[in-house]
Amino acid sequence: MRRREISSILDQRFEGRNVEIHTIDGSKLSGVIDEISTYEIGMLVEDIPTIVFKHAILYVIVQAMDLHGMSISEREISNHILNEDFIGVNVELTLINGSRINGRLMKISRYELGIQISDKGYIVPKASISYIKILK
């Protein structure tokens, strides 16, 4: 069975949900997502409408259950070393700001990885990752 291509984990399904967005400059924005477009996220942060540009996101914290579902398509897998064979594996991500995230790889899309840490899900743009270690 061929799966459809998933470009982004963070999509319209998150509209109306509380998230915590950490940006490359060290800011932390907590609020409710109002709208998601290709390049921006509109959200209410302390009742102030705020637009976050996706290229500035270091990672987004959501509920772990939000990471379940389809991953990248089989067509896309052939173009990546990090493919569905790694789903469920423990990984350590080193981010472009030098911080690290350790958890279980739960979802892969063209542009993002979904990492589970305890009861939280981390959606990490691939552009924010320097390298990944596969842990045993």
C-alpha positions as CSV (number, residue, x, y, z in Angstrom):
1,M,0.0,0.0,0.0
2,R,1.5,3.3,-1.0
3,R,1.3,6.2,1.4
4,R,0.8,9.8,0.6
5,E,3.7,12.1,1.1
6,I,3.9,13.9,4.4
7,S,5.8,17.2,4.2
8,S,5.2,18.5,7.6
9,I,4.1,17.1,11.0
10,L,3.1,20.5,12.2
11,D,0.0,21.2,10.0
12,Q,-3.6,22.3,10.2
13,R,-4.4,19.4,12.7
14,F,-2.8,21.5,15.4
15,E,-5.1,24.5,15.0
16,G,-6.8,25.1,18.3
17,R,-4.2,23.3,20.3
18,N,-1.8,24.6,23.0
19,V,1.8,24.3,22.0
20,E,5.1,25.6,23.3
21,I,7.4,27.0,20.5
22,H,11.2,27.4,21.1
23,T,12.9,29.6,18.6
24,I,16.5,29.8,17.5
25,D,17.1,33.1,19.3
26,G,16.1,31.4,22.6
27,S,12.5,32.7,22.9
28,K,9.8,30.5,24.3
29,L,6.2,31.1,23.1
30,S,3.3,29.3,24.7
31,G,-0.2,29.6,23.3
32,V,-2.9,28.3,21.1
33,I,-2.4,27.9,17.4
34,D,-4.9,29.8,15.4
35,E,-3.7,29.2,11.9
36,I,-0.9,27.4,10.1
37,S,0.4,28.2,6.6
38,T,3.3,26.9,4.6
39,Y,5.8,29.4,6.2
40,E,4.1,30.8,9.3
41,I,2.2,29.9,12.4
42,G,-0.4,32.3,13.8
43,M,-1.0,31.9,17.5
44,L,-2.3,33.6,20.6
45,V,0.4,34.2,23.1
46,E,-1.1,35.7,26.3
47,D,-4.0,36.9,24.2
48,I,-1.7,38.7,21.8
49,P,-1.9,37.6,18.2
50,T,1.6,36.5,17.2
51,I,3.0,35.2,13.9
52,V,6.0,32.8,14.2
53,F,8.0,32.2,11.0
54,K,8.7,28.5,10.6
55,H,12.4,29.1,9.7
56,A,12.9,30.5,13.2
57,I,11.6,27.4,15.0
58,L,14.2,25.3,17.0
59,Y,11.5,22.9,18.2
60,V,7.8,22.7,19.2
61,I,6.5,20.8,22.3
62,V,3.2,19.1,21.9
63,Q,1.4,16.1,23.5
64,A,3.2,12.8,22.7
65,M,-0.1,11.4,21.2
66,D,0.1,14.1,18.5
67,L,3.1,12.3,16.9
68,H,1.1,9.1,16.0
69,G,0.0,8.5,12.5
70,M,1.6,8.3,9.1
71,S,5.2,9.2,8.4
72,I,7.1,9.9,5.2
73,S,6.0,8.1,2.1
74,E,7.9,5.1,0.6
75,R,8.8,7.3,-2.4
76,E,10.5,9.8,-0.1
77,I,12.3,7.1,2.0
78,S,14.6,6.2,-0.9
79,N,16.0,9.7,-0.8
80,H,16.9,9.6,3.0
81,I,19.2,7.6,5.2
82,L,16.9,8.4,8.1
83,N,13.9,6.4,7.1
84,E,11.0,4.4,8.6
85,D,13.5,1.7,9.7
86,F,14.5,4.1,12.5
87,I,11.0,4.7,13.9
88,G,11.0,3.6,17.5
89,V,14.7,3.9,17.9
90,N,16.3,6.1,20.7
91,V,18.1,9.1,19.2
92,E,20.1,12.1,20.3
93,L,19.7,15.2,18.2
94,T,22.3,18.0,18.4
95,L,20.6,21.2,17.4
96,I,22.1,24.2,15.6
97,N,22.3,26.1,18.9
98,G,24.3,23.3,20.5
99,S,21.5,22.0,22.7
100,R,20.5,18.3,22.6
101,I,17.3,16.4,22.6
102,N,17.3,12.7,23.6
103,G,14.2,10.6,23.0
104,R,12.5,8.0,20.8
105,L,12.0,8.8,17.1
106,M,8.3,8.5,16.5
107,K,7.6,10.3,13.2
108,I,9.4,11.4,10.1
109,S,8.2,13.9,7.5
110,R,10.1,15.6,4.7
111,Y,10.9,18.6,6.8
112,E,10.5,17.5,10.5
113,L,11.2,14.8,13.0
114,G,8.8,13.8,15.8
115,I,10.6,12.8,19.0
116,Q,8.8,11.4,22.1
117,I,10.2,12.2,25.5
118,S,8.0,10.9,28.3
119,D,4.5,12.3,27.8
120,K,5.6,15.1,25.5
121,G,6.2,15.2,21.8
122,Y,8.9,17.4,20.2
123,I,8.5,18.4,16.6
124,V,12.0,19.4,15.3
125,P,12.5,21.0,11.9
126,K,15.4,19.2,10.1
127,A,16.9,22.6,9.4
128,S,17.4,23.0,13.2
129,I,19.4,19.8,13.5
130,S,23.1,19.7,13.1
131,Y,23.4,15.9,13.5
132,I,21.7,12.8,14.9
133,K,23.2,10.0,16.9
134,I,21.4,6.6,16.8
135,L,21.5,5.3,20.4
136,K,21.5,1.6,21.2
